[in-house]
């Protein structure tokens, strides 16, 4: 009985120690700009890595490249071979499903002038869902302190895997490839794609990357609210860091509302002037918000919209301008939250 009590005490202490370590790690990560780029082996996945490389500028940046693999108890290689392979994911002769996508991400980063393979690296594995491969990651760390992490994650489905990875973060931004399908708010309750689900549920900003002709500039939309102004500030910092010109845009429902729209862009411009961030131009339109944003923003590299912070139930009845822009846009869209 005494031994059981001692083991219980030890277990409690270990749990407290692990919890404290995780809290300290999350606190450290909050002081860094952390980007999660999701890859799936498609051209769109490679494009997310190219976009992510643009934000990987300062020494306080971390880039995590994630591939989520569904649980598979019957890997063709056999459990023993998988366990041996995951000891050194990137160097193993046996390729786990998804590893080649992560290796290709390294090639894309090198094309963008970032060579993590020249930095010291550490590998780690963790059991997950009883799957033979579990979760595997390789972290490359530059002498200046920047990190590139390749993460092969096992999960029941891709959406849950991505959202679970956020909990291990936190992250400032997630990057996802162009959605293959996007349903209306009602239909999405029953059958939404991965990109739509993650965009709706993610706690952080989401950039949906669309591949297309080379474009320039951030098309930042504002309605003058406090929430929108915060989004303007954060998006403008990204544009400034990546050297992209900024266009501020606001839409009025009717001609009578044009004055308020002009005031919104004027206030946003004043905010960025105080931050010493230049604005290339300001624009105002009259009409239906989603249509005007999608049409006017099509010429720019990224459209920036402010998430309304509505639940899925609220979106069903009130809709979401941000979500509709992500769905209908012909260029990449950053949904800021």
C-alpha positions, 0 to 999 in steps of 0.5 A, spaced: 500 500 500 505 504 501 509 503 495 502 504 491 502 511 495 509 513 493 508 511 486 502 516 486 506 521 489 511 520 484 506 520 478 503 527 481 510 530 481 511 528 474 505 530 471 506 537 475 513 537 472 511 536 465 505 541 465 510 546 468 515 545 462 509 546 457 507 552 460 514 555 460 515 553 452 508 556 450 510 562 454 517 562 450 514 561 443 509 567 444 515 572 444 516 569 437 513 569 430 511 562 429 508 560 422 504 553 420 505 551 413 500 545 411 503 541 405 499 535 402 503 533 396 500 538 391 502 544 387 498 548 392 502 545 398 508 547 395 505 554 394 504 555 401 511 553 403 513 559 398 509 564 401 511 562 408 518 563 406 517 570 405 515 571 413 521 567 415 525 574 415 527 575 422 531 571 427 525 571 432 521 567 427 519 559 427 516 556 421 513 549 422 511 545 416 506 540 417 503 534 413 497 530 417 497 523 415 491 519 417 491 513 422 494 507 419 495 500 423 496 496 416 502 500 413 505 496 408 512 496 411 510 493 417 510 496 424 518 494 426 520 497 419 516 503 421 519 504 428 526 503 425 525 508 420 522 514 424 528 514 428 531 518 423 525 521 419 529 525 413 535 520 413 531 513 413 532 509 406 524 507 408 520 513 406 513 514 411 507 516 407 508 524 407 515 524 408 517 526 401 512 532 401 516 534 407 523 533 403 520 537 397 518 543 402 526 543 404 527 544 396 522 549 396 525 553 401 532 552 398 529 555 392 527 561 396 534 562 399 533 558 406 537 552 407 535 549 413 539 542 412 546 546 413 543 548 420 544 543 426 538 538 427 534 534 432 529 529 431 524 527 436 518 521 435 512 521 440 507 515 440 500 517 437 493 514 436 496 507 437 499 508 430 506 504 428 509 511 426 506 516 431 508 523 430 515 525 428 519 531 427 525 534 425 528 541 427 533 545 424 536 551 428 540 556 425 546 559 429 541 566 429 536 562 433 531 561 427 527 554 427 524 550 421 521 544 423 518 538 419 512 535 422 509 528 420 503 528 424 498 522 425 491 524 426 484 521 425 483 526 420 486 532 417 482 537 420 483 535 427 490 534 426 491 541 424 487 544 429 491 539 434 497 542 432 495 549 434 494 547 441 502 544 441 503 551 438 501 557 439 502 560 432 501 567 429 498 564 422 496 558 419 497 557 411 493 552 407 493 551 400 487 553 395 480 549 397 478 544 392 471 545 395 467 550 399 460 549 401 455 554 404 454 555 411 448 550 412 451 545 408 458 546 411 455 543 418 454 536 415 460 536 409 465 541 409 472 540 406 479 541 410 480 548 408 473 551 410 473 547 417 480 550 419 479 557 416 472 557 420 475 554 427 482 556 427 484 560 433 489 564 429 489 568 422 489 563 416 492 565 409 489 561 404 494 561 398 492 561 391 497 559 386 496 564 380 500 569 376 505 573 380 502 579 383 504 585 388 501 588 394 496 587 400 489 589 399 487 591 406 480 591 407 477 595 413 470 598 416 473 602 421 471 598 427 476 597 432 477 589 430 478 591 423 483 597 425 487 591 429 487 587 423 490 593 419 495 594 424 497 586 424 497 585 416 501 592 415 506 589 419 507 583 415 506 587 408 512 592 410 516 586 413 515 582 406 516 589 402 509 589 399 505 595 397 499 597 401 492 599 399 487 600 404 480 599 402 473 600 404 466 599 402 459 602 403 453 599 402 450 605 399 452 612 396 450 615 403 455 611 407 461 613 402 463 618 407 464 613 413 468 608 408 472 614 406 473 616 414 475 608 415 481 608 410 483 615 412 483 613 420 487 606 417 492 611 414 493 615 420 494 609 424 500 606 419 503 613 418 504 613 426 507 606 425 511 609 420 509 604 415 507 607 408 501 606 404 501 606 397 494 608 395 487 608 398 480 606 395 473 606 396 467 603 393 459 603 393 456 596 393 455 589 396 461 588 400 463 581 398 463 582 391 467 589 391 472 586 395 473 580 391 473 584 384 477 590 386 482 585 390 483 580 384 489 584 382 493 584 388 497 578 391 493 578 398 486 580 400 486 582 407 479 581 411 477 581 418 474 575 421 468 577 425 469 572 431 462 569 429 461 561 431 459 556 426 452 557 429 452 565 428 455 564 421 449 560 419 444 566 420 448 572 420 453 570 414 460 572 414 463 577 409 470 574 411 469 567 409 465 569 403 471 573 401 475 567 402 471 562 398 470 567 392 476 570 391 481 569 385 487 571 389 490 569 396 486 571 402 488 572 409 483 572 414 485 576 420 483 574 427 
